[in-house]
Amino acid sequence: MMKNIPYRFYLTEEQMPKAWYNLRSAMKDKPDPMLNPATLKPVTADDLRPVFCDELVRQELDDSTDYFPIPQPILDLYRVYRPSPLIRAYNLEKALGTPAKIYYKFEGNNTSGSHKLNSAIAQAYYAKAQGLTTLTTETGAGQWGTALAEACASFGLDLTVYMVKGSYNQKPYRKDVMHTFGAEVIASPSDTTNAGRAILAGDPDTSGSLGCAISEAVEKAVTSENCRYVLGSVLNQVLLHQSIIGLECYEAFQQIGDYPDLIIGCAGGGSNLGGLIAPFMRDKLQNKADPRVIAVEPASCPSLTRGRYAYDFCDTGRITPMAKMYTLGCGFIPAPNHAGGLRYHGMSPVLSKLYHDGYIEARSYKQTEVFDAAVQFARIETILPAPESSHAIRAAIDEALRCKETGEAKTILFGLTGTGYFDMAAYTLYYDGKMTDRVPTDAELEAAFAKLPDIGA
């Protein structure tokens, strides 16, 4: 029988997961392997070691191990802000007049303000354990760069962050937080790398993209001594680390005697959604339960809902391995009016495979629709949500209202991945009526698809 649920339900520290869950181990049909662009053969550990830490390479390529123990130094840092709360949105339920039960997992209770710290701590730890001294990365809206700067400060590592130029200009305080933790922050594309200079030569006024920033960060890593590159989303290793979100949710639902009928998460590269759904998708794949899973993305960067399932480069400069994923083309750059993150041209190969095989649904929303939901949620639940998380909020509200129409008392879980205090410029545009809904045309997408790599059979 379901217990009387408090507004915020916390696991104890002793109940916090001690191992990450590898969702790929439950997938009968595995994601297609990444390909070496020179040979068009599956990448090997030797191909990846010049770019990634050795242990992260092992995690990246392992699709059979169920659980990876979390090293004690990582657990020690996790305990600063974990377990995170599972919150019952009683006030939102009442305001909507829905019979649905709405829960959200809140990942904003840390300095980075988002879920990104879960993987940042892990990746920084493995770099330090290997004896490295420097890391490079990219960041879009700034959550990942902030999280990694915080993690690198904890382990005494230097960090260079290539920040998408549009966000770099829109969010000066994100840069200041990264600087506070000792990181160097460079607007991307920049004139500090060959990749950046080439991109600027083609479009000097570009607002940049995550693909551009990845190219620069990877180049910096492979040309610098004792340095490696780390990524905040998309890759298998990142979804592995983020599984702690879903594992905590799973245990919490067991404690309160409930189980979600519907799981909703925003989707850019896939890290938060992949982590949130991991144990529940395991149940679905093993026919133990059948929750609906909805990936929600911006209409301005719709990789799942309008992209192609194909091999593509993970970066704009075409120097990384190719991944089989839903993609808009590695040269795709979201419109400058795009607010927040969720601006990567592709989707995690794991989530792409699950979507392609029918285990996940996907939908997209325009910016104004998302901010409508963000403001409604903030006024009712008292948390100012990040634009990214607000995509999930929009879908959760719509599903709860659908339950009101049908009378179904479903249990809805969504991921509230972070807070929106560094996104006030976007909120200002919304309040001033200046926010626009720029959506790529079919012709624009077809032009990008025409440049997808031709790898034959």
One Martini backbone bead per residue (centre of mass of N, CA, C, O) as a GRO file, in nm:
protein
  457
    1MET     BB    1   0.098   0.036   0.020
    2MET     BB    2   0.067   0.361   0.001
    3LYS     BB    3   0.214   0.621   0.131
    4ASN     BB    4   0.260   0.909   0.297
    5ILE     BB    5   0.374   1.179   0.113
    6PRO     BB    6   0.601   1.395   0.110
    7TYR     BB    7   0.721   1.647  -0.059
    8ARG     BB    8   1.005   1.540   0.047
    9PHE     BB    9   1.216   1.269  -0.058
   10TYR     BB   10   1.470   1.100   0.128
   11LEU     BB   11   1.736   0.940   0.133
   12THR     BB   12   1.977   0.793   0.274
   13GLU     BB   13   2.310   0.755   0.269
   14GLU     BB   14   2.292   0.439   0.283
   15GLN     BB   15   2.090   0.431   0.019
   16MET     BB   16   2.291   0.511  -0.164
   17PRO     BB   17   2.438   0.439  -0.434
   18LYS     BB   18   2.745   0.226  -0.511
   19ALA     BB   19   2.649   0.201  -0.818
   20TRP     BB   20   2.644   0.192  -1.151
   21TYR     BB   21   2.428   0.173  -1.437
   22ASN     BB   22   2.427  -0.031  -1.737
   23LEU     BB   23   2.195  -0.024  -1.981
   24ARG     BB   24   2.330  -0.193  -2.212
   25SER     BB   25   2.306  -0.474  -2.065
   26ALA     BB   26   1.976  -0.484  -2.135
   27MET     BB   27   2.038  -0.478  -2.440
   28LYS     BB   28   1.994  -0.678  -2.699
   29ASP     BB   29   2.015  -0.426  -2.885
   30LYS     BB   30   2.277  -0.260  -2.962
   31PRO     BB   31   2.456  -0.013  -3.017
   32ASP     BB   32   2.630   0.119  -3.241
   33PRO     BB   33   2.939   0.164  -3.319
   34MET     BB   34   3.195   0.343  -3.329
   35LEU     BB   35   3.389   0.518  -3.577
   36ASN     BB   36   3.663   0.532  -3.761
   37PRO     BB   37   3.716   0.772  -4.004
   38ALA     BB   38   3.964   0.628  -4.152
   39THR     BB   39   3.845   0.306  -4.148
   40LEU     BB   40   3.538   0.235  -4.062
   41LYS     BB   41   3.592   0.114  -3.785
   42PRO     BB   42   3.571   0.015  -3.490
   43VAL     BB   43   3.655   0.136  -3.210
   44THR     BB   44   3.926   0.149  -2.995
   45ALA     BB   45   4.108   0.200  -2.724
   46ASP     BB   46   4.349   0.321  -2.882
   47ASP     BB   47   4.180   0.546  -3.023
   48LEU     BB   48   4.083   0.689  -2.734
   49ARG     BB   49   4.331   0.751  -2.540
   50PRO     BB   50   4.423   1.040  -2.651
   51VAL     BB   51   4.140   1.166  -2.531
   52PHE     BB   52   4.084   0.964  -2.294
   53CYS     BB   53   4.057   0.813  -2.022
   54ASP     BB   54   4.109   0.491  -1.951
   55GLU     BB   55   3.853   0.426  -1.778
   56LEU     BB   56   3.654   0.568  -1.975
   57VAL     BB   57   3.705   0.379  -2.208
   58ARG     BB   58   3.604   0.125  -2.073
   59GLN     BB   59   3.315   0.231  -2.025
   60GLU     BB   60   3.244   0.303  -2.319
   61LEU     BB   61   3.288  -0.014  -2.436
   62ASP     BB   62   3.089  -0.132  -2.219
   63ASP     BB   63   2.792  -0.362  -2.282
   64SER     BB   64   2.777  -0.591  -2.015
   65THR     BB   65   2.812  -0.449  -1.757
   66ASP     BB   66   2.604  -0.367  -1.506
   67TYR     BB   67   2.814  -0.275  -1.270
   68PHE     BB   68   2.983   0.015  -1.126
   69PRO     BB   69   3.180   0.100  -0.896
   70ILE     BB   70   3.204   0.359  -0.665
   71PRO     BB   71   3.435   0.544  -0.567
   72GLN     BB   72   3.494   0.686  -0.267
   73PRO     BB   73   3.571   0.982  -0.353
   74ILE     BB   74   3.300   1.018  -0.502
   75LEU     BB   75   3.107   0.963  -0.270
   76ASP     BB   76   3.207   1.194  -0.091
   77LEU     BB   77   3.106   1.417  -0.291
   78TYR     BB   78   2.815   1.333  -0.325
   79ARG     BB   79   2.736   1.386  -0.014
   80VAL     BB   80   2.710   1.695  -0.039
   81TYR     BB   81   2.422   1.651  -0.249
   82ARG     BB   82   2.362   1.357  -0.164
   83PRO     BB   83   2.071   1.286  -0.188
   84SER     BB   84   1.817   1.368  -0.389
   85PRO     BB   85   1.506   1.481  -0.431
   86LEU     BB   86   1.176   1.358  -0.418
   87ILE     BB   87   0.897   1.534  -0.552
   88ARG     BB   88   0.577   1.624  -0.465
   89ALA     BB   89   0.333   1.802  -0.671
   90TYR     BB   90   0.073   1.909  -0.513
   91ASN     BB   91   0.024   2.200  -0.617
   92LEU     BB   92   0.010   2.129  -0.918
   93GLU     BB   93  -0.218   1.930  -0.906
   94LYS     BB   94  -0.427   2.131  -0.795
   95ALA     BB   95  -0.409   2.346  -1.021
   96LEU     BB   96  -0.489   2.128  -1.252
   97GLY     BB   97  -0.699   1.906  -1.160
   98THR     BB   98  -0.553   1.628  -1.123
   99PRO     BB   99  -0.524   1.270  -1.075
  100ALA     BB  100  -0.239   1.292  -1.090
  101LYS     BB  101   0.089   1.199  -1.007
  102ILE     BB  102   0.358   1.427  -0.927
  103TYR     BB  103   0.704   1.394  -0.997
  104TYR     BB  104   1.039   1.518  -0.897
  105LYS     BB  105   1.379   1.533  -0.978
  106PHE     BB  106   1.617   1.723  -0.795
  107GLU     BB  107   1.942   1.867  -0.933
  108GLY     BB  108   2.001   2.183  -0.795
  109ASN     BB  109   2.175   2.112  -0.511
  110ASN     BB  110   2.424   2.286  -0.643
  111THR     BB  111   2.653   2.499  -0.771
  112SER     BB  112   2.588   2.421  -1.075
  113GLY     BB  113   2.261   2.362  -1.090
  114SER     BB  114   2.301   2.045  -1.169
  115HIS     BB  115   2.357   1.713  -1.289
  116LYS     BB  116   2.660   1.734  -1.402
  117LEU     BB  117   2.830   1.658  -1.144
  118ASN     BB  118   2.813   1.345  -1.156
  119SER     BB  119   3.033   1.330  -1.396
  120ALA     BB  120   3.254   1.531  -1.325
  121ILE     BB  121   3.369   1.387  -1.080
  122ALA     BB  122   3.443   1.124  -1.221
  123GLN     BB  123   3.632   1.236  -1.446
  124ALA     BB  124   3.831   1.381  -1.259
  125TYR     BB  125   3.919   1.140  -1.093
  126TYR     BB  126   4.040   0.968  -1.328
  127ALA     BB  127   4.249   1.176  -1.410
  128LYS     BB  128   4.402   1.188  -1.142
  129ALA     BB  129   4.462   0.878  -1.117
  130GLN     BB  130   4.643   0.896  -1.392
  131GLY     BB  131   4.816   1.184  -1.372
  132LEU     BB  132   4.679   1.420  -1.462
  133THR     BB  133   4.652   1.799  -1.512
  134THR     BB  134   4.448   1.826  -1.768
  135LEU     BB  135   4.147   1.974  -1.906
  136THR     BB  136   3.889   1.951  -2.160
  137THR     BB  137   3.601   2.145  -2.287
  138GLU     BB  138   3.257   2.193  -2.329
  139THR     BB  139   2.986   2.447  -2.351
  140GLY     BB  140   2.679   2.587  -2.350
  141ALA     BB  141   2.505   2.714  -2.102
  142GLY     BB  142   2.724   2.606  -1.843
  143GLN     BB  143   2.682   2.361  -1.655
  144TRP     BB  144   2.923   2.182  -1.728
  145GLY     BB  145   3.152   2.383  -1.683
  146THR     BB  146   3.086   2.431  -1.387
  147ALA     BB  147   3.107   2.140  -1.285
  148LEU     BB  148   3.401   2.085  -1.380
  149ALA     BB  149   3.535   2.313  -1.226
  150GLU     BB  150   3.457   2.204  -0.948
  151ALA     BB  151   3.595   1.923  -0.980
  152CYS     BB  152   3.884   2.021  -1.045
  153ALA     BB  153   3.926   2.170  -0.778
  154SER     BB  154   3.903   1.911  -0.598
  155PHE     BB  155   4.164   1.767  -0.778
  156GLY     BB  156   4.380   1.970  -0.905
  157LEU     BB  157   4.282   2.080  -1.196
  158ASP     BB  158   4.307   2.188  -1.503
  159LEU     BB  159   4.093   2.418  -1.714
  160THR     BB  160   3.936   2.418  -2.041
  161VAL     BB  161   3.669   2.623  -2.178
  162TYR     BB  162   3.439   2.586  -2.447
  163MET     BB  163   3.209   2.838  -2.521
  164VAL     BB  164   2.938   2.911  -2.657
  165LYS     BB  165   2.906   3.220  -2.781
  166GLY     BB  166   2.611   3.281  -2.724
  167SER     BB  167   2.636   3.212  -2.417
  168TYR     BB  168   2.881   3.384  -2.342
  169ASN     BB  169   2.714   3.654  -2.394
  170GLN     BB  170   2.447   3.585  -2.214
  171LYS     BB  171   2.643   3.443  -1.957
  172PRO     BB  172   2.861   3.590  -1.755
  173TYR     BB  173   2.823   3.435  -1.474
  174ARG     BB  174   2.919   3.162  -1.562
  175LYS     BB  175   3.209   3.246  -1.605
  176ASP     BB  176   3.261   3.337  -1.310
  177VAL     BB  177   3.226   3.063  -1.182
  178MET     BB  178   3.453   2.923  -1.335
  179HIS     BB  179   3.671   3.119  -1.235
  180THR     BB  180   3.641   3.056  -0.934
  181PHE     BB  181   3.747   2.745  -1.005
  182GLY     BB  182   3.996   2.806  -1.234
  183ALA     BB  183   3.894   2.848  -1.517
  184GLU     BB  184   3.919   2.858  -1.860
  185VAL     BB  185   3.739   3.083  -2.088
  186ILE     BB  186   3.621   3.023  -2.428
  187ALA     BB  187   3.504   3.143  -2.710
  188SER     BB  188   3.294   2.960  -2.944
  189PRO     BB  189   3.466   3.026  -3.183
  190SER     BB  190   3.824   3.047  -3.216
  191ASP     BB  191   4.180   3.154  -3.250
  192THR     BB  192   4.325   2.896  -3.081
  193THR     BB  193   4.242   2.707  -3.326
  194ASN     BB  194   4.210   2.545  -3.616
  195ALA     BB  195   3.907   2.489  -3.601
  196GLY     BB  196   3.816   2.776  -3.531
  197ARG     BB  197   3.939   2.924  -3.775
  198ALA     BB  198   3.778   2.768  -3.992
  199ILE     BB  199   3.494   2.851  -3.898
  200LEU     BB  200   3.539   3.162  -3.916
  201ALA     BB  201   3.604   3.170  -4.220
  202GLY     BB  202   3.305   3.079  -4.297
  203ASP     BB  203   3.180   3.235  -4.011
  204PRO     BB  204   3.242   3.515  -3.833
  205ASP     BB  205   2.926   3.540  -3.694
  206THR     BB  206   2.902   3.304  -3.531
  207SER     BB  207   2.745   3.150  -3.237
  208GLY     BB  208   2.775   2.860  -3.240
  209SER     BB  209   2.851   2.523  -3.107
  210LEU     BB  210   2.909   2.222  -2.976
  211GLY     BB  211   3.065   2.115  -3.218
  212CYS     BB  212   3.275   2.338  -3.219
  213ALA     BB  213   3.376   2.307  -2.923
  214ILE     BB  214   3.471   2.017  -2.947
  215SER     BB  215   3.691   2.057  -3.156
  216GLU     BB  216   3.866   2.241  -2.975
  217ALA     BB  217   3.898   2.057  -2.726
  218VAL     BB  218   4.030   1.816  -2.868
  219GLU     BB  219   4.271   1.964  -2.987
  220LYS     BB  220   4.386   2.057  -2.717
  221ALA     BB  221   4.430   1.775  -2.595
  222VAL     BB  222   4.616   1.639  -2.832
  223THR     BB  223   4.832   1.907  -2.802
  224SER     BB  224   4.865   1.838  -2.493
  225GLU     BB  225   5.016   1.787  -2.204
  226ASN     BB  226   4.865   1.592  -1.983
  227CYS     BB  227   4.584   1.561  -2.156
  228ARG     BB  228   4.217   1.568  -2.159
  229TYR     BB  229   3.897   1.484  -2.267
  230VAL     BB  230   3.559   1.594  -2.178
  231LEU     BB  231   3.209   1.495  -2.149
  232GLY     BB  232   2.856   1.588  -2.062
  233SER     BB  233   2.745   1.395  -2.297
  234VAL     BB  234   2.614   1.113  -2.497
  235LEU     BB  235   2.798   0.927  -2.372
  236ASN     BB  236   2.811   0.630  -2.207
  237GLN     BB  237   2.965   0.722  -1.949
  238VAL     BB  238   2.761   0.945  -1.870
  239LEU     BB  239   2.509   0.771  -1.837
  240LEU     BB  240   2.630   0.602  -1.617
  241HIS     BB  241   2.669   0.828  -1.400
  242GLN     BB  242   2.358   0.926  -1.419
  243SER     BB  243   2.216   0.671  -1.289
  244ILE     BB  244   2.185   0.782  -0.997
  245ILE     BB  245   1.915   0.911  -1.042
  246GLY     BB  246   1.741   0.655  -1.104
  247LEU     BB  247   1.825   0.486  -0.856
  248GLU     BB  248   1.704   0.675  -0.648
  249CYS     BB  249   1.418   0.668  -0.756
  250TYR     BB  250   1.369   0.366  -0.736
  251GLU     BB  251   1.407   0.347  -0.427
  252ALA     BB  252   1.193   0.556  -0.349
  253PHE     BB  253   0.948   0.408  -0.473
  254GLN     BB  254   0.978   0.165  -0.291
  255GLN     BB  255   0.941   0.318  -0.020
  256ILE     BB  256   0.642   0.445  -0.116
  257GLY     BB  257   0.477   0.252  -0.318
  258ASP     BB  258   0.566   0.322  -0.623
  259TYR     BB  259   0.517   0.381  -0.992
  260PRO     BB  260   0.587   0.483  -1.301
  261ASP     BB  261   0.404   0.544  -1.603
  262LEU     BB  262   0.571   0.820  -1.648
  263ILE     BB  263   0.868   0.943  -1.823
  264ILE     BB  264   1.036   1.268  -1.812
  265GLY     BB  265   1.274   1.434  -2.040
  266CYS     BB  266   1.512   1.615  -2.133
  267ALA     BB  267   1.677   1.661  -2.472
  268GLY     BB  268   2.005   1.673  -2.615
  269GLY     BB  269   2.228   1.433  -2.553
  270GLY     BB  270   2.107   1.242  -2.279
  271SER     BB  271   2.201   1.234  -1.974
  272ASN     BB  272   1.946   1.277  -1.796
  273LEU     BB  273   1.755   1.072  -1.925
  274GLY     BB  274   1.939   0.822  -1.910
  275GLY     BB  275   1.959   0.832  -1.596
  276LEU     BB  276   1.656   0.831  -1.514
  277ILE     BB  277   1.569   0.552  -1.682
  278ALA     BB  278   1.752   0.305  -1.640
  279PRO     BB  279   1.590   0.105  -1.439
  280PHE     BB  280   1.316   0.126  -1.594
  281MET     BB  281   1.419   0.022  -1.869
  282ARG     BB  282   1.501  -0.248  -1.767
  283ASP     BB  283   1.214  -0.340  -1.703
  284LYS     BB  284   1.111  -0.307  -1.994
  285LEU     BB  285   1.319  -0.503  -2.135
  286GLN     BB  286   1.228  -0.741  -1.909
  287ASN     BB  287   0.908  -0.734  -1.863
  288LYS     BB  288   0.830  -0.586  -1.564
  289ALA     BB  289   0.752  -0.321  -1.720
  290ASP     BB  290   0.558  -0.019  -1.885
  291PRO     BB  291   0.684   0.259  -1.925
  292ARG     BB  292   0.663   0.567  -2.032
  293VAL     BB  293   0.883   0.751  -2.260
  294ILE     BB  294   0.981   1.104  -2.275
  295ALA     BB  295   1.135   1.306  -2.508
  296VAL     BB  296   1.239   1.652  -2.475
  297GLU     BB  297   1.261   1.909  -2.724
  298PRO     BB  298   1.362   2.154  -2.919
  299ALA     BB  299   1.246   2.298  -3.212
  300SER     BB  300   1.542   2.425  -3.278
  301CYS     BB  301   1.665   2.109  -3.188
  302PRO     BB  302   1.535   1.821  -3.358
  303SER     BB  303   1.677   1.524  -3.358
  304LEU     BB  304   1.444   1.316  -3.313
  305THR     BB  305   1.186   1.445  -3.470
  306ARG     BB  306   1.390   1.542  -3.746
  307GLY     BB  307   1.603   1.346  -3.776
  308ARG     BB  308   1.869   1.124  -3.850
  309TYR     BB  309   1.957   0.781  -3.875
  310ALA     BB  310   2.308   0.813  -3.842
  311TYR     BB  311   2.617   0.861  -3.930
  312ASP     BB  312   2.821   1.089  -3.732
  313PHE     BB  313   2.974   1.347  -3.624
  314CYS     BB  314   3.048   1.495  -3.300
  315ASP     BB  315   3.170   1.729  -3.481
  316THR     BB  316   3.234   1.998  -3.690
  317GLY     BB  317   3.548   1.925  -3.768
  318ARG     BB  318   3.579   1.609  -3.813
  319ILE     BB  319   3.770   1.446  -3.563
  320THR     BB  320   3.581   1.246  -3.465
  321PRO     BB  321   3.404   1.004  -3.413
  322MET     BB  322   3.146   0.803  -3.527
  323ALA     BB  323   2.787   0.807  -3.475
  324LYS     BB  324   2.493   0.635  -3.411
  325MET     BB  325   2.234   0.875  -3.473
  326TYR     BB  326   2.041   1.131  -3.408
  327THR     BB  327   2.060   1.390  -3.665
  328LEU     BB  328   2.136   1.731  -3.810
  329GLY     BB  329   2.423   1.763  -3.836
  330CYS     BB  330   2.742   1.880  -3.758
  331GLY     BB  331   2.669   2.181  -3.887
  332PHE     BB  332   2.457   2.248  -3.694
  333ILE     BB  333   2.295   2.565  -3.596
  334PRO     BB  334   2.135   2.720  -3.384
  335ALA     BB  335   1.956   2.967  -3.320
  336PRO     BB  336   2.032   3.258  -3.149
  337ASN     BB  337   1.747   3.244  -2.979
  338HIS     BB  338   1.842   3.015  -2.823
  339ALA     BB  339   1.765   2.884  -2.506
  340GLY     BB  340   2.003   2.735  -2.362
  341GLY     BB  341   2.036   2.427  -2.414
  342LEU     BB  342   1.985   2.172  -2.622
  343ARG     BB  343   2.222   2.211  -2.888
  344TYR     BB  344   2.273   1.943  -3.008
  345HIS     BB  345   2.288   1.759  -3.312
  346GLY     BB  346   2.269   1.504  -3.124
  347MET     BB  347   2.216   1.171  -2.994
  348SER     BB  348   2.242   0.934  -2.801
  349PRO     BB  349   2.297   0.611  -2.894
  350VAL     BB  350   2.116   0.483  -2.683
  351LEU     BB  351   1.858   0.657  -2.729
  352SER     BB  352   1.841   0.617  -3.033
  353LYS     BB  353   1.792   0.313  -3.023
  354LEU     BB  354   1.538   0.316  -2.843
  355TYR     BB  355   1.375   0.492  -3.037
  356HIS     BB  356   1.401   0.319  -3.295
  357ASP     BB  357   1.268   0.059  -3.125
  358GLY     BB  358   1.014   0.194  -2.942
  359TYR     BB  359   1.080   0.280  -2.621
  360ILE     BB  360   1.062   0.583  -2.719
  361GLU     BB  361   0.951   0.903  -2.704
  362ALA     BB  362   0.886   1.216  -2.896
  363ARG     BB  363   0.912   1.578  -2.844
  364SER     BB  364   0.834   1.923  -2.926
  365TYR     BB  365   0.912   2.272  -2.837
  366LYS     BB  366   0.862   2.588  -2.802
  367GLN     BB  367   0.982   2.841  -2.620
  368THR     BB  368   0.717   2.974  -2.518
  369GLU     BB  369   0.595   2.711  -2.409
  370VAL     BB  370   0.817   2.659  -2.201
  371PHE     BB  371   0.793   2.934  -2.041
  372ASP     BB  372   0.508   2.900  -1.954
  373ALA     BB  373   0.575   2.655  -1.770
  374ALA     BB  374   0.796   2.780  -1.594
  375VAL     BB  375   0.619   2.998  -1.460
  376GLN     BB  376   0.398   2.819  -1.349
  377PHE     BB  377   0.584   2.646  -1.172
  378ALA     BB  378   0.720   2.865  -1.000
  379ARG     BB  379   0.448   2.977  -0.871
  380ILE     BB  380   0.376   2.688  -0.739
  381GLU     BB  381   0.679   2.543  -0.650
  382THR     BB  382   0.926   2.772  -0.606
  383ILE     BB  383   1.098   2.696  -0.865
  384LEU     BB  384   1.352   2.796  -1.079
  385PRO     BB  385   1.380   2.691  -1.394
  386ALA     BB  386   1.536   2.567  -1.636
  387PRO     BB  387   1.494   2.554  -1.969
  388GLU     BB  388   1.546   2.257  -2.000
  389SER     BB  389   1.346   2.147  -1.780
  390SER     BB  390   1.088   2.290  -1.906
  391HIS     BB  391   1.027   2.074  -2.112
  392ALA     BB  392   0.931   1.863  -1.907
  393ILE     BB  393   0.713   2.034  -1.777
  394ARG     BB  394   0.535   2.070  -2.022
  395ALA     BB  395   0.474   1.765  -2.059
  396ALA     BB  396   0.363   1.708  -1.774
  397ILE     BB  397   0.124   1.899  -1.790
  398ASP     BB  398  -0.009   1.774  -2.040
  399GLU     BB  399  -0.045   1.490  -1.913
  400ALA     BB  400  -0.215   1.580  -1.668
  401LEU     BB  401  -0.447   1.700  -1.842
  402ARG     BB  402  -0.515   1.433  -1.977
  403CYS     BB  403  -0.601   1.295  -1.714
  404LYS     BB  404  -0.838   1.487  -1.664
  405GLU     BB  405  -0.998   1.396  -1.918
  406THR     BB  406  -0.987   1.068  -1.848
  407GLY     BB  407  -0.935   0.995  -1.524
  408GLU     BB  408  -0.636   0.923  -1.490
  409ALA     BB  409  -0.414   0.797  -1.220
  410LYS     BB  410  -0.122   0.878  -1.285
  411THR     BB  411   0.231   0.836  -1.274
  412ILE     BB  412   0.458   1.112  -1.270
  413LEU     BB  413   0.794   1.155  -1.402
  414PHE     BB  414   1.044   1.416  -1.365
  415GLY     BB  415   1.319   1.616  -1.466
  416LEU     BB  416   1.492   1.850  -1.253
  417THR     BB  417   1.806   1.956  -1.351
  418GLY     BB  418   1.763   2.278  -1.282
  419THR     BB  419   1.839   2.610  -1.257
  420GLY     BB  420   1.756   2.972  -1.372
  421TYR     BB  421   1.961   3.210  -1.267
  422PHE     BB  422   2.137   3.223  -1.556
  423ASP     BB  423   1.845   3.284  -1.740
  424MET     BB  424   1.727   3.587  -1.726
  425ALA     BB  425   1.747   3.687  -2.016
  426ALA     BB  426   1.526   3.497  -2.119
  427TYR     BB  427   1.303   3.585  -1.928
  428THR     BB  428   1.302   3.878  -2.028
  429LEU     BB  429   1.214   3.821  -2.316
  430TYR     BB  430   0.948   3.697  -2.234
  431TYR     BB  431   0.826   3.942  -2.073
  432ASP     BB  432   0.880   4.147  -2.331
  433GLY     BB  433   0.796   3.987  -2.604
  434LYS     BB  434   1.092   3.886  -2.757
  435MET     BB  435   1.035   3.599  -2.791
  436THR     BB  436   1.118   3.347  -3.024
  437ASP     BB  437   1.018   3.083  -3.282
  438ARG     BB  438   1.274   2.924  -3.406
  439VAL     BB  439   1.249   2.705  -3.693
  440PRO     BB  440   1.354   2.479  -3.888
  441THR     BB  441   1.356   2.398  -4.201
  442ASP     BB  442   1.347   2.155  -4.430
  443ALA     BB  443   1.567   2.275  -4.610
  444GLU     BB  444   1.783   2.307  -4.390
  445LEU     BB  445   1.797   2.006  -4.314
  446GLU     BB  446   1.861   1.889  -4.593
  447ALA     BB  447   2.132   2.033  -4.620
  448ALA     BB  448   2.257   1.881  -4.376
  449PHE     BB  449   2.207   1.585  -4.470
  450ALA     BB  450   2.387   1.604  -4.734
  451LYS     BB  451   2.660   1.604  -4.525
  452LEU     BB  452   2.661   1.330  -4.457
  453PRO     BB  453   2.831   1.061  -4.420
  454ASP     BB  454   2.967   0.820  -4.648
  455ILE     BB  455   2.983   0.461  -4.555
  456GLY     BB  456   2.801   0.281  -4.680
  457ALA     BB  457   2.761  -0.055  -4.565
   0.00000   0.00000   0.00000
